[in-house]
């Protein structure tokens, strides 16, 4: 197992600051996911670790050794690419053997490694097939096996499931996670798919515009987003946002805007007591943390049913609040009634899951 440390990494492409002061520690045996939209710097960070791109500044350490100046082949790192990069003229057996022959390994040991890798990946029956004779999922396993057979210190995976259809992607991310846990190899995994990141990661690093926005476990990232970007990027459907402010009314702190006002629970009011009254804020609430009622409720917000989106056992309800569209998601059996288009309903925001962000800095204050 290996430990990776990135210290103040920078990368420029012309005038574009692709990676901006990235500092990160990936522990032994950890699966760390770099998550963010296209152009956020995640793949550039991975390529610097692999040695394909030289940092403009900063250091990369693997097991305490600075590897900035090492040739990629000397870093003992295996990388799985988005396209798998299999050789079309080689069988699976030859794909597995190729990286070992390059190290002048004895033929007997190569055969033993091939057997062990095929056993681990359940690939014995495919050893004499060419990539064109394999399914996408089987090709993906070949790419994993070719990386695994070298017994590297570190796995790097760049969007390894993006070429698969939705069903196979769900199956293969579970397979990859199990393989990584069984092997205990430190892994850095790049994806733009937040559902994929949440399902495989020990630790998620959310990036945007070349900078790290937040580092945490999947649950921490989901439940306690550091800022508006993270809150809006994680979750499906995304978090709802409404401009608001705090007002003092009859000794209670209220969350208000031009269309609603509801009292903040006392324990939450204590946590935001330092915020100036009237200061521009953004209220954030996830669709799954909104409860609907067909009748007026105390402290609930009236809205109109705009669109209904059935999702097997769940229902997503688009709610019109003035010019805004908010989304609510819930189990059909637990909603308690059957909403219909243009119906007036009342939204209750679950305050255990309420977030408030400073509108200027976009930092979460609750």
C-alpha positions in Angstrom: 0.0 0.0 0.0 1.1 3.6 -0.7 0.5 7.1 0.5 0.2 10.0 -1.9 0.8 13.7 -1.0 0.2 16.6 -3.4 1.7 19.9 -2.1 0.6 23.2 -3.7 0.4 21.8 -7.3 -0.1 24.2 -10.2 -0.6 23.5 -13.9 -0.9 26.0 -16.8 -1.9 25.5 -20.4 -1.0 28.8 -22.0 -3.0 31.4 -20.1 -5.3 28.8 -18.5 -4.6 28.1 -14.9 -5.9 24.4 -15.0 -4.8 23.4 -11.6 -4.5 26.1 -8.9 -2.7 25.3 -5.6 -4.0 21.8 -5.1 -2.9 20.2 -1.8 -4.1 16.7 -0.9 -3.2 13.6 1.0 -4.5 10.1 -0.1 -3.9 7.5 2.6 -2.7 3.9 2.3 -5.4 1.7 0.6 -7.8 4.6 0.1 -10.0 5.1 -2.9 -10.0 8.9 -3.5 -12.3 10.3 -6.2 -11.6 13.6 -7.9 -15.0 15.0 -8.8 -16.1 18.0 -10.8 -17.3 19.3 -14.1 -15.4 19.3 -17.4 -12.4 21.6 -17.2 -12.2 21.7 -13.4 -8.6 20.3 -13.3 -9.2 16.8 -12.1 -7.7 15.0 -15.1 -4.7 17.4 -15.2 -4.1 16.6 -11.6 -4.2 12.9 -12.4 -1.8 13.3 -15.4 0.7 15.2 -13.2 0.7 12.3 -10.7 1.2 9.9 -13.6 4.1 11.9 -15.0 2.4 12.8 -18.3 2.3 16.5 -17.4 5.0 18.4 -15.5 3.7 20.7 -12.7 4.4 24.4 -13.1 4.9 24.4 -9.3 4.4 22.2 -6.3 5.5 18.7 -5.3 4.2 15.1 -5.7 5.3 12.5 -3.1 4.7 8.7 -3.3 5.6 6.9 0.0 7.6 10.0 1.0 9.6 10.1 -2.2 9.4 13.1 -4.4 8.5 11.8 -7.9 8.2 15.1 -9.9 11.3 14.3 -11.9 10.8 10.5 -12.4 9.9 9.2 -15.8 6.3 7.8 -15.9 7.6 4.2 -16.3 9.7 4.5 -13.2 6.9 5.6 -10.8 5.4 2.1 -10.4 1.9 3.6 -11.1 -0.7 1.9 -13.3 -3.3 4.0 -15.1 -6.6 2.9 -16.6 -7.8 5.3 -19.4 -11.2 6.4 -20.4 -10.9 4.5 -23.7 -9.2 1.3 -22.1 -6.4 1.7 -24.8 -6.3 -2.1 -25.6 -4.1 -3.3 -28.4 -6.6 -4.6 -31.1 -4.0 -7.2 -32.5 -3.3 -8.8 -29.1 -5.3 -11.4 -27.3 -6.3 -11.0 -23.6 -3.4 -13.2 -22.7 -1.0 -11.0 -24.7 -2.5 -7.8 -23.2 -1.8 -9.1 -19.7 1.8 -10.3 -20.6 2.9 -7.1 -22.4 3.7 -4.9 -19.4 5.6 -7.8 -17.8 7.7 -8.7 -20.8 8.8 -5.0 -20.9 10.4 -5.6 -17.5 12.2 -8.8 -18.7 10.3 -11.0 -16.3 10.9 -14.8 -16.7 8.3 -16.5 -18.9 7.3 -18.9 -16.0 6.5 -16.0 -13.7 4.6 -14.2 -16.4 2.4 -17.2 -16.9 1.8 -17.5 -13.2 0.8 -13.8 -13.0 -1.6 -14.2 -15.9 -3.2 -17.2 -14.2 -3.6 -15.3 -10.9 -5.0 -12.2 -12.7 -7.5 -14.3 -14.8 -8.6 -16.1 -11.6 -9.2 -12.8 -9.8 -11.1 -11.2 -12.7 -12.9 -14.4 -13.9 -11.4 -14.0 -17.3 -10.0 -17.6 -18.0 -12.5 -18.3 -20.8 -11.5 -15.0 -22.6 -7.7 -15.3 -22.5 -7.4 -16.2 -26.2 -9.9 -13.6 -27.5 -9.2 -10.3 -29.1 -10.7 -7.0 -27.9 -13.1 -6.9 -30.8 -14.6 -10.2 -29.6 -15.3 -8.9 -26.1 -18.2 -6.9 -24.6 -17.5 -3.4 -23.2 -17.6 -4.8 -19.7 -15.1 -7.5 -20.6 -12.8 -5.0 -22.2 -13.0 -2.9 -19.1 -11.9 -5.9 -17.0 -9.0 -6.5 -19.4 -7.8 -2.9 -18.8 -8.0 -3.4 -15.1 -6.2 -6.7 -15.4 -3.4 -5.2 -17.4 -2.9 -2.6 -14.7 -3.3 -5.0 -11.9 -0.8 -7.6 -13.2 2.1 -5.2 -12.6 1.3 -5.0 -8.9 1.7 -1.2 -8.8 1.9 1.0 -5.8 -0.8 3.2 -7.1 -3.9 2.9 -9.4 -5.0 6.0 -11.4 -8.4 5.7 -13.1 -9.5 8.4 -15.6 -13.3 8.1 -16.2 -13.0 4.3 -16.5 -16.8 3.7 -16.9 -17.8 6.5 -19.2 -17.9 4.2 -22.3 -20.4 1.8 -20.7 -24.2 1.9 -20.9 -26.1 2.9 -17.7 -26.8 -0.7 -16.5 -23.3 -2.0 -17.1 -21.9 1.2 -15.5 -23.8 0.4 -12.2 -22.5 -3.2 -12.3 -18.9 -2.3 -13.1 -18.6 0.4 -10.4 -19.5 -2.2 -7.8 -17.0 -4.6 -9.3 -14.2 -2.0 -9.3 -15.0 -1.0 -5.7 -14.8 -4.6 -4.6 -11.6 -5.2 -6.5 -10.0 -2.2 -4.9 -11.1 -3.2 -1.4 -9.8 -6.8 -1.9 -6.5 -5.6 -3.3 -6.0 -2.7 -0.8 -4.2 -0.6 -3.5 -4.3 3.1 -3.1 -6.4 4.5 -5.9 -7.2 7.9 -7.3 -10.3 7.9 -9.5 -11.5 10.8 -11.8 -15.1 11.2 -12.7 -17.7 14.0 -13.4 -20.5 11.6 -12.3 -21.5 12.5 -8.7 -23.5 9.3 -8.3 -20.5 7.2 -9.3 -18.3 9.1 -6.9 -20.6 8.6 -4.0 -20.9 4.9 -4.7 -17.2 4.0 -4.8 -15.3 6.6 -2.8 -13.7 6.5 0.6 -13.0 10.2 0.1 -14.3 12.7 -2.4 -12.4 15.8 -3.6 -14.7 18.2 -5.3 -13.0 20.5 -7.7 -14.0 23.6 -9.7 -12.0 26.0 -11.9 -8.8 24.3 -10.9 -9.3 24.6 -7.2 -10.4 22.1 -4.5 -13.8 23.2 -3.1 -14.2 20.5 -0.4 -12.7 17.2 0.8 -14.7 14.7 2.7 -16.5 11.4 2.9 -19.5 10.9 0.5 -21.8 11.5 3.5 -20.0 14.7 4.6 -20.0 16.1 1.1 -23.8 15.4 0.7 -24.9 16.4 4.2 -22.5 19.3 4.9 -21.6 21.1 1.7 -18.9 23.8 2.1 -20.4 26.2 -0.4 -23.0 26.8 -3.1 -21.0 25.0 -5.8 -20.7 21.8 -3.8 -24.3 21.9 -2.7 -25.5 22.3 -6.3 -23.2 19.8 -7.8 -24.0 16.9 -5.4 -27.4 15.4 -5.4 -30.0 14.3 -7.9 -32.1 16.3 -8.6 -29.8 19.2 -7.4 -30.4 21.2 -4.3 -33.1 23.9 -4.5 -31.8 27.5 -3.9 -33.9 30.5 -2.9 -32.8 34.1 -2.1 -33.7 35.0 1.5 -32.8 37.1 4.5 -33.1 36.8 8.3 -35.6 38.9 10.2 -36.4 39.2 13.9 -40.1 38.9 14.6 -41.7 38.8 18.1 -38.5 37.4 19.6 -38.0 34.8 16.9 -35.6 34.6 14.0 -37.5 34.2 10.7 -36.2 33.1 7.2 -38.0 35.4 4.8 -38.3 36.6 1.2 -41.0 38.3 -0.7 -43.1 35.1 -0.9 -42.6 33.3 2.4 -41.6 33.6 6.0 -41.1 30.9 8.5 -39.5 30.8 12.0 -36.1 29.2 12.3 -35.8 26.5 15.0 -34.2 28.0 18.2 -31.1 25.7 18.0 -30.5 26.7 14.4 -31.1 30.4 15.2 -28.3 30.1 17.8 -26.0 28.8 15.2 -26.6 31.7 12.8 -26.8 34.4 15.4 -23.7 36.1 14.1 -25.3 36.8 10.7 -26.5 40.3 10.3 -30.3 40.7 10.0 -31.3 41.6 6.5 -28.0 40.3 5.0 -28.5 38.7 1.6 -28.5 34.9 2.0 -29.4 31.8 -0.1 -31.6 29.1 1.4 -30.7 25.6 0.2 -33.0 22.5 0.6 -32.7 19.2 -1.2 -35.7 17.8 -3.1 -35.9 14.8 -0.7 -36.1 17.1 2.3 -39.3 18.8 1.2 -42.7 17.5 2.5 -45.9 18.3 0.7 -49.4 18.7 2.0 -52.7 19.3 0.1 -53.9 21.6 2.9 -52.5 24.7 4.6 -50.0 23.9 7.3 -48.4 26.2 9.9 -45.1 27.6 8.7 -45.5 25.8 5.3 -44.9 27.6 2.0 -47.7 27.6 -0.7 -46.8 26.6 -4.2 -48.4 25.3 -7.4 -47.8 21.8 -8.9 -46.1 22.6 -12.2 -44.9 19.2 -13.6 -45.0 15.6 -12.3 -42.1 13.3 -13.0 -42.8 9.6 -12.1 -39.6 7.7 -11.3 -40.6 4.1 -10.6 -41.4 4.0 -6.9 -40.6 7.7 -6.5 -42.2 10.9 -7.7 -40.4 14.1 -8.5 -42.8 17.1 -8.3 -41.8 20.4 -9.9 -43.3 23.2 -7.8 -43.8 26.8 -9.0 -43.1 29.5 -6.5 -43.4 32.8 -8.3 -40.8 32.7 -11.1 -38.9 29.9 -9.5 -39.3 26.1 -10.0 -38.4 23.9 -7.1 -38.2 20.2 -7.1 -39.5 17.8 -4.4 -38.7 14.1 -4.5 -40.4 11.4 -2.4 -41.7 7.9 -2.3 -45.1 7.7 -3.9 -46.5 5.8 -0.9 -45.2 8.3 1.6 -46.3 11.5 0.0 -49.8 10.9 1.4 -51.8 12.1 -1.5 -51.7 12.2 -5.3 -50.7 15.6 -6.6 -52.2 16.8 -9.8 -51.2 19.6 -12.2 -52.0 23.2 -11.2 -52.9 22.0 -7.7 -52.0 24.4 -4.8 -50.0 22.6 -2.2 -47.9 23.6 0.8 -44.2 22.9 1.2 -42.6 22.2 4.5 -38.8 22.4 4.6 -37.3 19.9 7.0 -35.1 22.1 9.2 -32.7 19.3 10.1 -31.6 19.5 6.5 -31.8 23.2 5.9 -28.8 25.1 4.6 -28.0 28.8 4.5 -25.3 30.3 2.4 -23.8 33.8 2.4 -24.8 35.2 -1.0 -21.6 37.2 -1.4 -19.0 34.6 -0.4 -21.2 31.6 -1.3 -19.9 29.9 1.9 -22.3 27.7 3.9 -23.1 29.3 7.3 -25.7 26.6 8.4 
